[in-house]
Amino acid sequence: MGVVLLKIEELEINPDTMKLEIDIMEVPKNCVIVISEGRAKLRELPPFGEYKIITHQGKVKRMRKEEGEEF
């Protein structure tokens, strides 16, 4: 079972190398990583629903989760 994230987690990009290193054993099984303007954020995907990434002028403006469940 993956790590439960209650909010968006900011990931650290090494400023010297501009590389992002991720241990895939420590992130949720189903997640998304978004990189914009030298910043990286990770968010666990909902079991049912949509995850929208809203951009403005080529930059990420907002990340929005819309959840649902099977009826």
N, C-alpha and C positions, 0 to 999 in steps of 0.2 A: 504494500500500500504506500502511495506517495505522500509527500509532505502536504499538509493542508495549509493553504494560504488564505488569509482573511482579507488581504488587500494586495495591491500590486507591489512586487518586490523589486527594488532598484538593484541592478547588477553592476559590479565594478569593472570598468574598462581600465586596463593598465595605461596610464598617461604616457609612459615612455615608449611603449611598443604599439599602443593603440589596438591591443588585442584583448579579446574577451575569452576567458577560460571558464568552462562550465563542467562540473562533475555531474554527469548525467545520472549517477546513482543518488544524487541528493536533490533532484528536482522532481516535480510531480510527473506521473506517467504520461499525462496528456497536458501539455502546456504550450504557450506561445511566447516567443521572445521577440520584442520589437526594439529596433535600434533607430534612433533619430537624433541628429544634432550632437553626436558624440555621447549620447546617453543610451543605456539599455535597460529595459524593464521586462520582467517575467511575470506571467499570470497563468494560473491554473485554469484550464478550460472547464466549463460547466458540463455535467453529465448529459444534459439536454438543453439546447438553446443555441444562441448565436453570440459571437464575439465580434464586435465591429471596431475597426480602427478608422477614425475620422482624421483626415488630413486637411491642411490649409496651406496653400502656397508651398507645397512640397515638403511640409513638416508635419509630424504627428501632433495633432491638437488634442485628441481625446481617445480613450479606449473605453468602450462601453460593452457591458455584458447584459444579454437578455436571456433569462432562464425560462425554462418550461419543464413540463413533465408529461409523460405518456398518460393518456386517459384510458 
